[in-house]
């Protein structure tokens, strides 16, 4: 996990309460909480571990929206906490719900799997299928993030690069 400075006391206190009451958290609260900690660069390992375990064991991940899923995956990857069973569960989620993903969800998920060093071919193939023919609808930051993720994950045989080159010519 990412090591920076110790968790600020307020965030430590909030994390302790959240961990104690994790069963009261719904899908939105789980996603928003880990996203908020990651956005602020606060890596509270117990919070991320307990929330990851809860999300998988309770099957809560099955009811996430694409935005909640991509935000949660992004958060774990940003603080460099890789819980394989969590990423595996969301690989299944992506396979089942890719048609609902917008360009930001696609880019964030690809970035998360690449940054977590989990180059799931299935995930990248599914995200490519959803992206195919619509790379021109991605914002520049989303497109750059997506291409970075495919390169980082060493999914270089993907036709995504050919389509991106044609788009940029």
VMD Tcl script that builds the backbone (N, CA, C; Angstrom):
set m [mol new atoms 507]
animate dup $m
set s [atomselect $m all]
$s set {name element resname resid chain x y z} {
  {N N UNK 1 A 0.839 -1.183 0.000}
  {CA C UNK 1 A 0.000 0.000 0.000}
  {C C UNK 1 A 0.879 1.240 0.000}
  {N N UNK 2 A 0.281 2.310 -0.408}
  {CA C UNK 2 A 0.979 3.579 -0.497}
  {C C UNK 2 A 1.366 4.054 0.897}
  {N N UNK 3 A 2.584 4.447 1.054}
  {CA C UNK 3 A 2.997 4.988 2.341}
  {C C UNK 3 A 3.365 6.444 2.169}
  {N N UNK 4 A 2.653 7.259 2.851}
  {CA C UNK 4 A 2.930 8.694 2.834}
  {C C UNK 4 A 3.113 9.105 4.273}
  {N N UNK 5 A 2.261 9.967 4.719}
  {CA C UNK 5 A 2.292 10.406 6.104}
  {C C UNK 5 A 1.263 9.582 6.873}
  {N N UNK 6 A 1.356 9.580 8.182}
  {CA C UNK 6 A 0.343 8.863 8.957}
  {C C UNK 6 A -1.046 9.424 8.658}
  {N N UNK 7 A -2.038 8.575 8.840}
  {CA C UNK 7 A -3.414 9.006 8.613}
  {C C UNK 7 A -3.743 10.155 9.557}
  {N N UNK 8 A -4.267 11.263 9.029}
  {CA C UNK 8 A -4.658 12.369 9.912}
  {C C UNK 8 A -5.661 11.877 10.961}
  {N N UNK 9 A -5.589 12.388 12.170}
  {CA C UNK 9 A -6.444 11.903 13.263}
  {C C UNK 9 A -7.939 11.868 12.922}
  {N N UNK 10 A -8.442 12.894 12.268}
  {CA C UNK 10 A -9.862 12.906 11.925}
  {C C UNK 10 A -10.209 11.735 11.003}
  {N N UNK 11 A -9.382 11.501 9.994}
  {CA C UNK 11 A -9.641 10.405 9.058}
  {C C UNK 11 A -9.473 9.048 9.728}
  {N N UNK 12 A -8.554 8.983 10.678}
  {CA C UNK 12 A -8.368 7.746 11.435}
  {C C UNK 12 A -9.610 7.449 12.273}
  {N N UNK 13 A -10.136 8.472 12.920}
  {CA C UNK 13 A -11.333 8.314 13.732}
  {C C UNK 13 A -12.533 7.910 12.866}
  {N N UNK 14 A -12.694 8.597 11.730}
  {CA C UNK 14 A -13.807 8.268 10.832}
  {C C UNK 14 A -13.675 6.842 10.283}
  {N N UNK 15 A -12.457 6.456 9.948}
  {CA C UNK 15 A -12.231 5.107 9.426}
  {C C UNK 15 A -12.547 4.059 10.484}
  {N N UNK 16 A -12.153 4.317 11.704}
  {CA C UNK 16 A -12.437 3.376 12.787}
  {C C UNK 16 A -13.936 3.183 12.955}
  {N N UNK 17 A -14.675 4.273 12.930}
  {CA C UNK 17 A -16.152 4.185 13.043}
  {C C UNK 17 A -16.751 3.471 11.838}
  {N N UNK 18 A -16.235 3.764 10.658}
  {CA C UNK 18 A -16.746 3.123 9.438}
  {C C UNK 18 A -16.502 1.620 9.485}
  {N N UNK 19 A -15.319 1.226 9.904}
  {CA C UNK 19 A -14.981 -0.194 10.003}
  {C C UNK 19 A -15.906 -0.888 11.002}
  {N N UNK 20 A -16.152 -0.250 12.135}
  {CA C UNK 20 A -17.039 -0.829 13.160}
  {C C UNK 20 A -18.463 -0.997 12.649}
  {N N UNK 21 A -18.876 -0.124 11.740}
  {CA C UNK 21 A -20.267 -0.114 11.267}
  {C C UNK 21 A -20.398 -0.478 9.794}
  {N N UNK 22 A -19.454 -1.215 9.251}
  {CA C UNK 22 A -19.414 -1.473 7.814}
  {C C UNK 22 A -20.718 -2.090 7.296}
  {N N UNK 23 A -21.372 -2.909 8.091}
  {CA C UNK 23 A -22.612 -3.580 7.649}
  {C C UNK 23 A -23.746 -2.587 7.401}
  {N N UNK 24 A -23.613 -1.381 7.916}
  {CA C UNK 24 A -24.634 -0.359 7.696}
  {C C UNK 24 A -24.411 0.414 6.391}
  {N N UNK 25 A -23.300 0.177 5.731}
  {CA C UNK 25 A -22.970 0.905 4.512}
  {C C UNK 25 A -23.649 0.258 3.307}
  {N N UNK 26 A -24.286 1.093 2.495}
  {CA C UNK 26 A -24.846 0.591 1.242}
  {C C UNK 26 A -23.794 0.753 0.143}
  {N N UNK 27 A -24.131 0.333 -1.051}
  {CA C UNK 27 A -23.163 0.333 -2.161}
  {C C UNK 27 A -22.607 1.735 -2.444}
  {N N UNK 28 A -23.459 2.734 -2.427}
  {CA C UNK 28 A -23.019 4.108 -2.700}
  {C C UNK 28 A -22.073 4.596 -1.610}
  {N N UNK 29 A -22.390 4.277 -0.376}
  {CA C UNK 29 A -21.552 4.710 0.745}
  {C C UNK 29 A -20.183 4.046 0.710}
  {N N UNK 30 A -20.133 2.768 0.357}
  {CA C UNK 30 A -18.857 2.072 0.243}
  {C C UNK 30 A -18.004 2.726 -0.835}
  {N N UNK 31 A -18.581 2.901 -2.014}
  {CA C UNK 31 A -17.850 3.487 -3.132}
  {C C UNK 31 A -17.390 4.909 -2.810}
  {N N UNK 32 A -18.286 5.720 -2.279}
  {CA C UNK 32 A -17.944 7.108 -1.971}
  {C C UNK 32 A -16.875 7.224 -0.887}
  {N N UNK 33 A -16.931 6.348 0.100}
  {CA C UNK 33 A -15.963 6.423 1.201}
  {C C UNK 33 A -14.556 6.110 0.721}
  {N N UNK 34 A -14.383 4.992 0.016}
  {CA C UNK 34 A -13.020 4.670 -0.440}
  {C C UNK 34 A -12.546 5.685 -1.472}
  {N N UNK 35 A -13.465 6.186 -2.304}
  {CA C UNK 35 A -13.101 7.208 -3.289}
  {C C UNK 35 A -12.610 8.474 -2.580}
  {N N UNK 36 A -13.314 8.882 -1.532}
  {CA C UNK 36 A -12.935 10.104 -0.810}
  {C C UNK 36 A -11.554 9.952 -0.168}
  {N N UNK 37 A -11.315 8.823 0.476}
  {CA C UNK 37 A -10.001 8.610 1.086}
  {C C UNK 37 A -8.899 8.635 0.027}
  {N N UNK 38 A -9.114 7.941 -1.084}
  {CA C UNK 38 A -8.096 7.898 -2.137}
  {C C UNK 38 A -7.883 9.267 -2.765}
  {N N UNK 39 A -8.951 10.000 -2.984}
  {CA C UNK 39 A -8.851 11.329 -3.587}
  {C C UNK 39 A -7.991 12.246 -2.718}
  {N N UNK 40 A -8.114 12.089 -1.415}
  {CA C UNK 40 A -7.337 12.910 -0.481}
  {C C UNK 40 A -5.980 12.294 -0.167}
  {N N UNK 41 A -5.652 11.202 -0.849}
  {CA C UNK 41 A -4.373 10.507 -0.649}
  {C C UNK 41 A -4.223 9.978 0.770}
  {N N UNK 42 A -5.330 9.543 1.347}
  {CA C UNK 42 A -5.316 8.965 2.681}
  {C C UNK 42 A -5.491 7.460 2.528}
  {N N UNK 43 A -4.447 6.729 2.818}
  {CA C UNK 43 A -4.465 5.279 2.686}
  {C C UNK 43 A -4.628 4.656 4.063}
  {N N UNK 44 A -5.868 4.366 4.415}
  {CA C UNK 44 A -6.142 3.714 5.692}
  {C C UNK 44 A -6.343 2.236 5.376}
  {N N UNK 45 A -5.298 1.458 5.598}
  {CA C UNK 45 A -5.279 0.063 5.147}
  {C C UNK 45 A -6.409 -0.773 5.731}
  {N N UNK 46 A -6.723 -0.575 6.991}
  {CA C UNK 46 A -7.810 -1.371 7.596}
  {C C UNK 46 A -9.141 -1.046 6.936}
  {N N UNK 47 A -9.415 0.226 6.715}
  {CA C UNK 47 A -10.658 0.623 6.069}
  {C C UNK 47 A -10.779 -0.027 4.691}
  {N N UNK 48 A -9.725 0.074 3.893}
  {CA C UNK 48 A -9.774 -0.503 2.551}
  {C C UNK 48 A -9.917 -2.021 2.610}
  {N N UNK 49 A -9.229 -2.666 3.548}
  {CA C UNK 49 A -9.317 -4.129 3.669}
  {C C UNK 49 A -10.727 -4.562 4.067}
  {N N UNK 50 A -11.282 -3.912 5.077}
  {CA C UNK 50 A -12.619 -4.285 5.570}
  {C C UNK 50 A -13.687 -3.978 4.524}
  {N N UNK 51 A -13.602 -2.818 3.892}
  {CA C UNK 51 A -14.597 -2.473 2.879}
  {C C UNK 51 A -14.502 -3.401 1.669}
  {N N UNK 52 A -13.271 -3.770 1.276}
  {CA C UNK 52 A -13.108 -4.698 0.159}
  {C C UNK 52 A -13.712 -6.052 0.469}
  {N N UNK 53 A -13.394 -6.569 1.649}
  {CA C UNK 53 A -13.932 -7.875 2.077}
  {C C UNK 53 A -15.458 -7.831 2.145}
  {N N UNK 54 A -15.998 -6.776 2.739}
  {CA C UNK 54 A -17.449 -6.617 2.862}
  {C C UNK 54 A -18.120 -6.549 1.489}
  {N N UNK 55 A -17.532 -5.808 0.582}
  {CA C UNK 55 A -18.113 -5.656 -0.754}
  {C C UNK 55 A -18.207 -6.996 -1.471}
  {N N UNK 56 A -17.185 -7.822 -1.307}
  {CA C UNK 56 A -17.181 -9.135 -1.963}
  {C C UNK 56 A -18.084 -10.118 -1.230}
  {N N UNK 57 A -17.879 -10.270 0.070}
  {CA C UNK 57 A -18.616 -11.285 0.826}
  {C C UNK 57 A -20.116 -11.039 0.870}
  {N N UNK 58 A -20.524 -9.790 0.896}
  {CA C UNK 58 A -21.950 -9.456 0.929}
  {C C UNK 58 A -22.568 -9.448 -0.470}
  {N N UNK 59 A -21.716 -9.623 -1.485}
  {CA C UNK 59 A -22.167 -9.564 -2.888}
  {C C UNK 59 A -22.679 -8.171 -3.266}
  {N N UNK 60 A -22.323 -7.188 -2.470}
  {CA C UNK 60 A -22.752 -5.808 -2.716}
  {C C UNK 60 A -22.320 -5.339 -4.101}
  {N N UNK 61 A -21.158 -5.810 -4.575}
  {CA C UNK 61 A -20.607 -5.402 -5.861}
  {C C UNK 61 A -21.577 -5.664 -7.007}
  {N N UNK 62 A -22.430 -6.652 -6.861}
  {CA C UNK 62 A -23.376 -7.000 -7.935}
  {C C UNK 62 A -24.383 -5.886 -8.209}
  {N N UNK 63 A -24.590 -5.010 -7.228}
  {CA C UNK 63 A -25.599 -3.950 -7.362}
  {C C UNK 63 A -25.007 -2.568 -7.568}
  {N N UNK 64 A -23.716 -2.498 -7.831}
  {CA C UNK 64 A -23.080 -1.210 -8.089}
  {C C UNK 64 A -23.531 -0.671 -9.442}
  {N N UNK 65 A -23.469 0.638 -9.589}
  {CA C UNK 65 A -23.616 1.248 -10.912}
  {C C UNK 65 A -22.225 1.250 -11.548}
  {N N UNK 66 A -22.140 1.445 -12.863}
  {CA C UNK 66 A -20.809 1.538 -13.476}
  {C C UNK 66 A -19.934 2.631 -12.855}
  {N N UNK 67 A -20.532 3.761 -12.488}
  {CA C UNK 67 A -19.739 4.828 -11.874}
  {C C UNK 67 A -19.221 4.404 -10.505}
  {N N UNK 68 A -20.075 3.762 -9.711}
  {CA C UNK 68 A -19.621 3.298 -8.394}
  {C C UNK 68 A -18.493 2.283 -8.549}
  {N N UNK 69 A -18.645 1.379 -9.502}
  {CA C UNK 69 A -17.620 0.350 -9.733}
  {C C UNK 69 A -16.299 0.987 -10.149}
  {N N UNK 70 A -16.352 1.890 -11.115}
  {CA C UNK 70 A -15.102 2.492 -11.598}
  {C C UNK 70 A -14.461 3.372 -10.530}
  {N N UNK 71 A -15.266 4.072 -9.735}
  {CA C UNK 71 A -14.713 4.896 -8.652}
  {C C UNK 71 A -14.048 4.026 -7.584}
  {N N UNK 72 A -14.683 2.920 -7.228}
  {CA C UNK 72 A -14.118 2.037 -6.218}
  {C C UNK 72 A -12.815 1.415 -6.710}
  {N N UNK 73 A -12.801 0.902 -7.930}
  {CA C UNK 73 A -11.582 0.299 -8.474}
  {C C UNK 73 A -10.465 1.327 -8.574}
  {N N UNK 74 A -10.808 2.521 -9.028}
  {CA C UNK 74 A -9.831 3.607 -9.123}
  {C C UNK 74 A -9.228 3.895 -7.749}
  {N N UNK 75 A -10.085 3.942 -6.717}
  {CA C UNK 75 A -9.625 4.257 -5.368}
  {C C UNK 75 A -8.622 3.221 -4.860}
  {N N UNK 76 A -8.948 1.955 -5.014}
  {CA C UNK 76 A -8.031 0.906 -4.551}
  {C C UNK 76 A -6.700 0.979 -5.305}
  {N N UNK 77 A -6.774 1.184 -6.606}
  {CA C UNK 77 A -5.541 1.263 -7.391}
  {C C UNK 77 A -4.732 2.503 -7.028}
  {N N UNK 78 A -5.407 3.613 -6.751}
  {CA C UNK 78 A -4.699 4.851 -6.429}
  {C C UNK 78 A -3.898 4.728 -5.135}
  {N N UNK 79 A -4.471 4.070 -4.137}
  {CA C UNK 79 A -3.744 3.922 -2.872}
  {C C UNK 79 A -2.900 2.649 -2.862}
  {N N UNK 80 A -2.859 1.983 -3.989}
  {CA C UNK 80 A -2.028 0.795 -4.202}
  {C C UNK 80 A -2.360 -0.344 -3.244}
  {N N UNK 81 A -3.661 -0.560 -3.068}
  {CA C UNK 81 A -4.129 -1.718 -2.314}
  {C C UNK 81 A -4.841 -2.620 -3.310}
  {N N UNK 82 A -4.258 -3.775 -3.518}
  {CA C UNK 82 A -4.822 -4.717 -4.481}
  {C C UNK 82 A -5.393 -5.908 -3.726}
  {N N UNK 83 A -6.704 -5.990 -3.711}
  {CA C UNK 83 A -7.390 -7.132 -3.126}
  {C C UNK 83 A -7.892 -7.951 -4.309}
  {N N UNK 84 A -7.193 -9.021 -4.597}
  {CA C UNK 84 A -7.447 -9.783 -5.822}
  {C C UNK 84 A -8.901 -10.226 -5.940}
  {N N UNK 85 A -9.494 -10.725 -4.856}
  {CA C UNK 85 A -10.884 -11.198 -4.951}
  {C C UNK 85 A -11.838 -10.049 -5.276}
  {N N UNK 86 A -11.514 -8.856 -4.843}
  {CA C UNK 86 A -12.335 -7.685 -5.165}
  {C C UNK 86 A -12.223 -7.364 -6.654}
  {N N UNK 87 A -11.001 -7.330 -7.156}
  {CA C UNK 87 A -10.799 -7.053 -8.577}
  {C C UNK 87 A -11.379 -8.183 -9.438}
  {N N UNK 88 A -11.316 -9.417 -8.952}
  {CA C UNK 88 A -11.924 -10.536 -9.684}
  {C C UNK 88 A -13.441 -10.390 -9.753}
  {N N UNK 89 A -14.047 -9.993 -8.640}
  {CA C UNK 89 A -15.500 -9.787 -8.621}
  {C C UNK 89 A -15.893 -8.700 -9.618}
  {N N UNK 90 A -15.125 -7.613 -9.631}
  {CA C UNK 90 A -15.459 -6.530 -10.550}
  {C C UNK 90 A -15.115 -6.867 -12.005}
  {N N UNK 91 A -14.206 -7.809 -12.220}
  {CA C UNK 91 A -13.983 -8.292 -13.591}
  {C C UNK 91 A -15.264 -8.949 -14.099}
  {N N UNK 92 A -15.905 -9.707 -13.230}
  {CA C UNK 92 A -17.196 -10.310 -13.599}
  {C C UNK 92 A -18.245 -9.229 -13.820}
  {N N UNK 93 A -18.263 -8.233 -12.942}
  {CA C UNK 93 A -19.207 -7.119 -13.075}
  {C C UNK 93 A -19.024 -6.414 -14.425}
  {N N UNK 94 A -17.777 -6.149 -14.773}
  {CA C UNK 94 A -17.491 -5.468 -16.044}
  {C C UNK 94 A -17.981 -6.307 -17.212}
  {N N UNK 95 A -17.753 -7.608 -17.160}
  {CA C UNK 95 A -18.209 -8.493 -18.232}
  {C C UNK 95 A -19.735 -8.456 -18.370}
  {N N UNK 96 A -20.431 -8.339 -17.262}
  {CA C UNK 96 A -21.900 -8.344 -17.282}
  {C C UNK 96 A -22.517 -6.991 -17.620}
  {N N UNK 97 A -21.803 -5.902 -17.314}
  {CA C UNK 97 A -22.408 -4.564 -17.422}
  {C C UNK 97 A -21.668 -3.598 -18.338}
  {N N UNK 98 A -20.748 -4.077 -19.127}
  {CA C UNK 98 A -19.925 -3.178 -19.951}
  {C C UNK 98 A -20.762 -2.274 -20.853}
  {N N UNK 99 A -21.877 -2.751 -21.316}
  {CA C UNK 99 A -22.713 -1.936 -22.212}
  {C C UNK 99 A -23.242 -0.678 -21.532}
  {N N UNK 100 A -23.236 -0.659 -20.221}
  {CA C UNK 100 A -23.723 0.493 -19.464}
  {C C UNK 100 A -22.611 1.501 -19.167}
  {N N UNK 101 A -21.368 1.151 -19.459}
  {CA C UNK 101 A -20.227 1.993 -19.117}
  {C C UNK 101 A -20.096 3.170 -20.069}
  {N N UNK 102 A -19.856 4.359 -19.493}
  {CA C UNK 102 A -19.540 5.514 -20.328}
  {C C UNK 102 A -18.027 5.591 -20.485}
  {N N UNK 103 A -17.563 6.579 -21.193}
  {CA C UNK 103 A -16.139 6.672 -21.496}
  {C C UNK 103 A -15.285 6.833 -20.240}
  {N N UNK 104 A -15.768 7.580 -19.266}
  {CA C UNK 104 A -15.003 7.761 -18.025}
  {C C UNK 104 A -14.918 6.445 -17.262}
  {N N UNK 105 A -16.018 5.699 -17.196}
  {CA C UNK 105 A -16.004 4.398 -16.501}
  {C C UNK 105 A -15.017 3.452 -17.158}
  {N N UNK 106 A -14.992 3.431 -18.472}
  {CA C UNK 106 A -14.073 2.561 -19.217}
  {C C UNK 106 A -12.624 2.938 -18.907}
  {N N UNK 107 A -12.329 4.208 -19.026}
  {CA C UNK 107 A -10.969 4.688 -18.797}
  {C C UNK 107 A -10.523 4.424 -17.360}
  {N N UNK 108 A -11.384 4.733 -16.383}
  {CA C UNK 108 A -11.031 4.525 -14.976}
  {C C UNK 108 A -10.788 3.052 -14.657}
  {N N UNK 109 A -11.628 2.172 -15.193}
  {CA C UNK 109 A -11.459 0.740 -14.915}
  {C C UNK 109 A -10.175 0.213 -15.551}
  {N N UNK 110 A -9.912 0.600 -16.779}
  {CA C UNK 110 A -8.678 0.160 -17.428}
  {C C UNK 110 A -7.473 0.655 -16.635}
  {N N UNK 111 A -7.508 1.923 -16.226}
  {CA C UNK 111 A -6.409 2.489 -15.442}
  {C C UNK 111 A -6.235 1.718 -14.133}
  {N N UNK 112 A -7.340 1.409 -13.472}
  {CA C UNK 112 A -7.274 0.716 -12.176}
  {C C UNK 112 A -6.648 -0.666 -12.316}
  {N N UNK 113 A -7.084 -1.445 -13.296}
  {CA C UNK 113 A -6.523 -2.789 -13.473}
  {C C UNK 113 A -5.039 -2.719 -13.856}
  {N N UNK 114 A -4.687 -1.768 -14.692}
  {CA C UNK 114 A -3.274 -1.636 -15.080}
  {C C UNK 114 A -2.429 -1.174 -13.897}
  {N N UNK 115 A -2.905 -0.185 -13.167}
  {CA C UNK 115 A -2.150 0.353 -12.039}
  {C C UNK 115 A -2.035 -0.666 -10.906}
  {N N UNK 116 A -3.050 -1.498 -10.751}
  {CA C UNK 116 A -3.022 -2.548 -9.726}
  {C C UNK 116 A -2.187 -3.741 -10.183}
  {N N UNK 117 A -1.671 -3.645 -11.384}
  {CA C UNK 117 A -0.864 -4.708 -11.991}
  {C C UNK 117 A -1.643 -6.014 -12.067}
  {N N UNK 118 A -2.911 -5.869 -12.484}
  {CA C UNK 118 A -3.777 -7.015 -12.723}
  {C C UNK 118 A -4.248 -6.958 -14.178}
  {N N UNK 119 A -3.352 -7.260 -15.089}
  {CA C UNK 119 A -3.713 -7.119 -16.506}
  {C C UNK 119 A -4.650 -8.242 -16.968}
  {N N UNK 120 A -5.870 -8.201 -16.477}
  {CA C UNK 120 A -6.869 -9.201 -16.827}
  {C C UNK 120 A -7.239 -9.070 -18.303}
  {N N UNK 121 A -6.838 -10.065 -19.085}
  {CA C UNK 121 A -7.142 -10.028 -20.515}
  {C C UNK 121 A -8.643 -9.904 -20.751}
  {N N UNK 122 A -9.419 -10.611 -19.954}
  {CA C UNK 122 A -10.874 -10.538 -20.090}
  {C C UNK 122 A -11.405 -9.137 -19.890}
  {N N UNK 123 A -10.906 -8.450 -18.867}
  {CA C UNK 123 A -11.342 -7.075 -18.597}
  {C C UNK 123 A -10.955 -6.171 -19.759}
  {N N UNK 124 A -9.706 -6.263 -20.189}
  {CA C UNK 124 A -9.251 -5.383 -21.267}
  {C C UNK 124 A -9.955 -5.696 -22.585}
  {N N UNK 125 A -10.243 -6.955 -22.857}
  {CA C UNK 125 A -10.998 -7.313 -24.070}
  {C C UNK 125 A -12.414 -6.745 -24.007}
  {N N UNK 126 A -13.042 -6.876 -22.848}
  {CA C UNK 126 A -14.405 -6.358 -22.684}
  {C C UNK 126 A -14.435 -4.839 -22.833}
  {N N UNK 127 A -13.492 -4.160 -22.201}
  {CA C UNK 127 A -13.451 -2.696 -22.305}
  {C C UNK 127 A -13.161 -2.258 -23.733}
  {N N UNK 128 A -12.324 -3.014 -24.439}
  {CA C UNK 128 A -12.059 -2.690 -25.839}
  {C C UNK 128 A -13.337 -2.838 -26.655}
  {N N UNK 129 A -14.084 -3.911 -26.445}
  {CA C UNK 129 A -15.325 -4.111 -27.201}
  {C C UNK 129 A -16.285 -2.937 -26.986}
  {N N UNK 130 A -16.328 -2.438 -25.768}
  {CA C UNK 130 A -17.199 -1.294 -25.456}
  {C C UNK 130 A -16.663 0.006 -26.061}
  {N N UNK 131 A -15.342 0.100 -26.231}
  {CA C UNK 131 A -14.705 1.313 -26.761}
  {C C UNK 131 A -14.654 1.342 -28.277}
  {N N UNK 132 A -14.650 0.168 -28.886}
  {CA C UNK 132 A -14.463 0.035 -30.336}
  {C C UNK 132 A -15.414 0.958 -31.102}
  {N N UNK 133 A -14.819 1.711 -32.005}
  {CA C UNK 133 A -15.609 2.585 -32.871}
  {C C UNK 133 A -16.085 3.864 -32.213}
  {N N UNK 134 A -15.715 4.070 -30.974}
  {CA C UNK 134 A -16.167 5.289 -30.309}
  {C C UNK 134 A -15.062 6.016 -29.557}
  {N N UNK 135 A -13.824 5.748 -29.924}
  {CA C UNK 135 A -12.715 6.448 -29.265}
  {C C UNK 135 A -12.812 7.958 -29.470}
  {N N UNK 136 A -13.462 8.372 -30.551}
  {CA C UNK 136 A -13.605 9.809 -30.808}
  {C C UNK 136 A -14.552 10.487 -29.820}
  {N N UNK 137 A -15.269 9.707 -29.011}
  {CA C UNK 137 A -16.171 10.290 -28.011}
  {C C UNK 137 A -15.488 10.444 -26.653}
  {N N UNK 138 A -14.268 9.918 -26.515}
  {CA C UNK 138 A -13.526 10.034 -25.263}
  {C C UNK 138 A -12.913 11.426 -25.167}
  {N N UNK 139 A -12.957 12.007 -23.967}
  {CA C UNK 139 A -12.199 13.238 -23.740}
  {C C UNK 139 A -10.725 12.877 -23.861}
  {N N UNK 140 A -9.893 13.854 -24.116}
  {CA C UNK 140 A -8.471 13.598 -24.310}
  {C C UNK 140 A -7.838 12.913 -23.090}
  {N N UNK 141 A -8.189 13.359 -21.875}
  {CA C UNK 141 A -7.626 12.728 -20.676}
  {C C UNK 141 A -8.083 11.284 -20.538}
  {N N UNK 142 A -9.318 10.996 -20.919}
  {CA C UNK 142 A -9.827 9.622 -20.865}
  {C C UNK 142 A -9.108 8.743 -21.881}
  {N N UNK 143 A -8.931 9.272 -23.080}
  {CA C UNK 143 A -8.253 8.516 -24.133}
  {C C UNK 143 A -6.796 8.247 -23.748}
  {N N UNK 144 A -6.123 9.263 -23.239}
  {CA C UNK 144 A -4.725 9.079 -22.802}
  {C C UNK 144 A -4.637 8.050 -21.680}
  {N N UNK 145 A -5.536 8.129 -20.728}
  {CA C UNK 145 A -5.558 7.166 -19.627}
  {C C UNK 145 A -5.826 5.759 -20.107}
  {N N UNK 146 A -6.723 5.634 -21.056}
  {CA C UNK 146 A -7.065 4.325 -21.617}
  {C C UNK 146 A -5.877 3.723 -22.353}
  {N N UNK 147 A -5.241 4.512 -23.204}
  {CA C UNK 147 A -4.083 4.018 -23.954}
  {C C UNK 147 A -2.915 3.708 -23.017}
  {N N UNK 148 A -2.715 4.547 -21.994}
  {CA C UNK 148 A -1.672 4.272 -21.008}
  {C C UNK 148 A -1.932 2.928 -20.342}
  {N N UNK 149 A -3.190 2.685 -19.964}
  {CA C UNK 149 A -3.540 1.440 -19.276}
  {C C UNK 149 A -3.255 0.221 -20.144}
  {N N UNK 150 A -3.613 0.297 -21.424}
  {CA C UNK 150 A -3.358 -0.840 -22.321}
  {C C UNK 150 A -1.858 -1.060 -22.500}
  {N N UNK 151 A -1.098 0.015 -22.580}
  {CA C UNK 151 A 0.354 -0.123 -22.709}
  {C C UNK 151 A 0.961 -0.669 -21.411}
  {N N UNK 152 A 0.540 -0.140 -20.276}
  {CA C UNK 152 A 1.057 -0.578 -18.969}
  {C C UNK 152 A 0.739 -2.054 -18.723}
  {N N UNK 153 A -0.463 -2.465 -19.140}
  {CA C UNK 153 A -0.890 -3.857 -18.935}
  {C C UNK 153 A -0.305 -4.789 -19.997}
  {N N UNK 154 A 0.431 -4.193 -20.917}
  {CA C UNK 154 A 1.063 -4.965 -21.998}
  {C C UNK 154 A 0.038 -5.718 -22.843}
  {N N UNK 155 A -1.069 -5.031 -23.113}
  {CA C UNK 155 A -2.110 -5.578 -23.977}
  {C C UNK 155 A -1.913 -4.934 -25.346}
  {N N UNK 156 A -0.700 -5.006 -25.833}
  {CA C UNK 156 A -0.316 -4.291 -27.042}
  {C C UNK 156 A -0.904 -4.897 -28.313}
  {N N UNK 157 A -1.364 -6.147 -28.232}
  {CA C UNK 157 A -1.950 -6.747 -29.424}
  {C C UNK 157 A -3.388 -6.254 -29.656}
  {N N UNK 158 A -3.893 -5.468 -28.725}
  {CA C UNK 158 A -5.247 -4.942 -28.864}
  {C C UNK 158 A -5.322 -3.975 -30.042}
  {N N UNK 159 A -6.407 -4.058 -30.816}
  {CA C UNK 159 A -6.594 -3.118 -31.931}
  {C C UNK 159 A -6.852 -1.677 -31.482}
  {N N UNK 160 A -6.914 -1.453 -30.183}
  {CA C UNK 160 A -7.187 -0.104 -29.684}
  {C C UNK 160 A -6.144 0.892 -30.174}
  {N N UNK 161 A -4.898 0.440 -30.267}
  {CA C UNK 161 A -3.827 1.351 -30.691}
  {C C UNK 161 A -3.989 1.733 -32.158}
  {N N UNK 162 A -4.373 0.777 -32.984}
  {CA C UNK 162 A -4.601 1.073 -34.405}
  {C C UNK 162 A -5.723 2.081 -34.569}
  {N N UNK 163 A -6.810 1.870 -33.827}
  {CA C UNK 163 A -7.935 2.805 -33.930}
  {C C UNK 163 A -7.531 4.184 -33.413}
  {N N UNK 164 A -6.762 4.242 -32.356}
  {CA C UNK 164 A -6.327 5.522 -31.809}
  {C C UNK 164 A -5.425 6.252 -32.790}
  {N N UNK 165 A -4.538 5.533 -33.450}
  {CA C UNK 165 A -3.649 6.156 -34.450}
  {C C UNK 165 A -4.481 6.745 -35.576}
  {N N UNK 166 A -5.468 5.994 -36.044}
  {CA C UNK 166 A -6.322 6.504 -37.126}
  {C C UNK 166 A -7.082 7.745 -36.684}
  {N N UNK 167 A -7.501 7.756 -35.446}
  {CA C UNK 167 A -8.226 8.901 -34.900}
  {C C UNK 167 A -7.330 10.145 -34.846}
  {N N UNK 168 A -6.067 9.915 -34.505}
  {CA C UNK 168 A -5.139 11.036 -34.330}
  {C C UNK 168 A -4.514 11.532 -35.642}
  {N N UNK 169 A -4.646 10.748 -36.695}
  {CA C UNK 169 A -4.069 11.184 -37.987}
  {C C UNK 169 A -4.887 12.249 -38.651}
}
mol reanalyze $m
mol bondsrecalc $m
mol representation Tube
mol addrep $m
